Amino acid sequence: MKNLILLILLPAVFTACSQSKNRQAQQSLNLDSVKQVLKQTDQAFSDLSNVKGRNFAFLEYMDEHVTMLRANGMPLVGKDTMQKRFAVRPDTGFTLTWSPMFADVSSGGDLGYTYGTWLLVTTRKDSSEGTYCSIWKKDSTGKWKFVLDTGNEGLKSAEEKK
């Protein structure tokens, strides 16, 4: 009788384990595609900066409750703060672009980060390069918006090129 019960239960256990592994593999594939979408979003953000300017692109992709971390200054908090800052700091004298190198997302697929390198070229053809990291979350419509952005100089600067 015990052998009969084992013969009946074993296939059910193996099936359940197999289904669990399939679900995990499927979830991993879905997260990989979400990571790709986030990386593509970051690249589209850079492309918009190249075409319409940094100020326009940043305002388009930032969350209402964004925090911007910059060297030698306190954090800048809120989209309204950034709108005021950009209003007095035109972006006509330079072009800022970047290249995302990596993206990762939470297991829920609604929070993630990207990092990569940025390039700033002035109208005088001076340039500087650095690295950045952006933290993103999905808004109520499912669009990725960055909630925190920071970067640093150091890869190359105008002085180093001379």
C-alpha positions in Angstrom: 0.0 0.0 0.0 2.8 2.4 0.9 4.4 1.7 -2.5 1.1 2.5 -4.2 0.8 5.8 -2.4 4.4 6.7 -3.3 3.7 5.9 -7.0 0.8 8.2 -6.9 2.4 11.1 -5.0 5.8 11.1 -6.7 4.6 12.2 -10.1 2.6 15.0 -8.5 5.6 16.2 -6.5 7.8 16.2 -9.7 5.2 18.0 -11.6 4.8 20.7 -9.0 8.6 21.2 -8.8 8.9 21.3 -12.6 6.1 23.9 -12.8 7.8 26.0 -10.1 11.1 26.0 -12.0 9.2 26.9 -15.2 7.6 29.8 -13.5 10.9 31.0 -12.1 12.5 30.7 -15.6 9.6 32.6 -17.1 9.8 35.3 -14.5 13.5 35.7 -15.1 12.9 36.1 -18.8 10.3 38.7 -18.1 12.7 40.7 -15.9 15.3 40.5 -18.5 13.0 42.1 -21.0 12.1 44.8 -18.4 15.8 45.5 -17.9 16.1 45.9 -21.7 13.2 48.3 -21.8 14.7 50.4 -18.9 18.1 50.5 -20.7 16.3 51.6 -23.9 14.4 54.2 -22.0 17.6 55.7 -20.7 19.0 55.7 -24.2 15.9 57.4 -25.5 16.3 60.0 -22.7 19.9 60.7 -24.0 18.7 60.9 -27.6 16.1 63.5 -26.6 18.7 65.5 -24.8 20.8 65.5 -28.0 17.9 66.7 -30.1 15.9 69.0 -27.8 18.4 69.9 -25.1 19.2 68.7 -21.6 16.6 70.8 -19.9 13.7 69.6 -22.1 14.8 65.9 -21.8 15.3 66.0 -18.0 11.9 67.6 -17.4 10.3 65.0 -19.7 11.8 62.0 -18.0 11.9 63.1 -14.3 9.4 62.1 -11.7 7.5 64.8 -9.8 9.5 63.9 -6.7 12.9 63.7 -8.3 16.1 64.3 -6.4 19.2 65.5 -8.2 22.6 65.1 -6.6 25.4 67.4 -7.8 29.0 68.0 -6.7 29.5 70.6 -4.1 25.8 71.3 -3.4 22.8 70.2 -1.5 20.4 67.8 -3.2 17.8 69.4 -5.5 14.4 68.0 -4.7 11.3 68.1 -6.8 10.4 68.7 -10.4 9.3 72.3 -9.6 12.7 73.0 -8.2 14.4 71.7 -11.4 12.0 73.7 -13.6 13.1 76.9 -11.8 16.8 76.0 -12.0 16.6 75.2 -15.7 14.7 78.4 -16.4 17.8 80.4 -15.3 20.4 78.0 -16.7 19.8 77.7 -20.5 21.3 74.7 -22.2 22.1 76.3 -25.5 25.9 76.4 -25.0 26.4 72.6 -24.7 25.1 69.2 -25.6 24.9 66.5 -23.0 24.5 62.9 -24.0 25.1 59.6 -22.3 25.4 55.9 -22.9 23.8 53.4 -20.5 26.0 50.5 -19.8 23.9 48.5 -17.4 20.3 48.3 -16.1 18.8 46.2 -13.4 15.2 46.1 -11.9 13.5 44.9 -8.8 11.8 41.6 -8.7 8.5 43.5 -9.0 9.7 45.2 -12.2 8.7 48.6 -11.1 11.9 50.0 -9.7 15.4 49.9 -11.3 18.6 51.7 -12.0 20.9 52.4 -14.8 24.5 53.5 -15.0 26.9 54.5 -17.7 29.1 57.3 -19.1 28.2 60.8 -20.2 29.7 63.3 -22.6 29.3 67.1 -22.4 30.4 69.0 -25.5 30.3 72.8 -25.5 29.7 75.0 -28.6 33.5 75.8 -28.4 34.1 72.1 -28.8 35.5 71.7 -25.3 34.3 68.5 -23.7 34.3 66.5 -20.5 33.2 63.0 -19.6 32.1 61.2 -16.6 29.9 58.5 -15.1 26.3 58.6 -13.9 23.7 56.5 -12.1 20.0 57.0 -12.3 17.3 55.3 -10.2 14.0 54.8 -12.0 10.5 53.9 -11.0 7.4 53.3 -13.1 4.7 56.0 -12.8 1.0 55.4 -12.6 0.8 55.0 -16.4 3.6 52.4 -16.5 6.2 54.8 -17.9 9.7 54.8 -16.5 10.6 58.1 -14.7 13.9 58.8 -12.9 13.6 59.6 -9.2 17.3 60.1 -8.5 20.1 61.2 -10.7 23.8 61.7 -9.9 27.0 61.8 -11.8 30.6 62.7 -11.6 33.4 64.0 -13.8 36.6 62.3 -14.2 36.9 60.2 -17.3 38.3 63.1 -19.3 38.1 66.9 -19.0 39.1 69.8 -21.2 42.3 70.3 -19.2 43.3 66.6 -19.6 43.0 66.8 -23.4 45.4 69.7 -23.7 
